[in-house]
Amino acid sequence: MADALGEPRYDPHGAPIPTAAGEIEEAELVRLADVAVGSNAVLQEVGDEQPARLHYLAEQGLTPGVRLAVIDRQPFNGPTIVRLGNGTTRVVGRELALLLFCRPSDGE
């Protein structure tokens, strides 16, 4: 099946798929809620327990592979404000920001 799909490395939610040898890529990911303001990142993986949440994230453009910049975070567990690679700004509540796993990026 993997051959028919072109040997994907990640599932649709960004989680690594084991190789034929059973190896799993280990990536050092950071929750969006913990990415420093002013930093760039690539959304790598999203929590996939609730279909309605996945649908909402997709509507907002928060899908694996999207580049983003954290432009602000409100205090006291407030939301994180991000600018997506296409220039769109999104406000992400803390509950969701804890379920979005990012890979730091230099902003390329």
Secondary structure, DSSP 8 states (H G I E B T S, - for coil): -TTTTT--SB-TTS-B---TT--------EEGGGS-TT-EEEEEEE--S-HHHHHHHHHTT--TT-EEEEEEE-TTT--EEEEETTS-EEEE-HHHHTTEEEEEE---
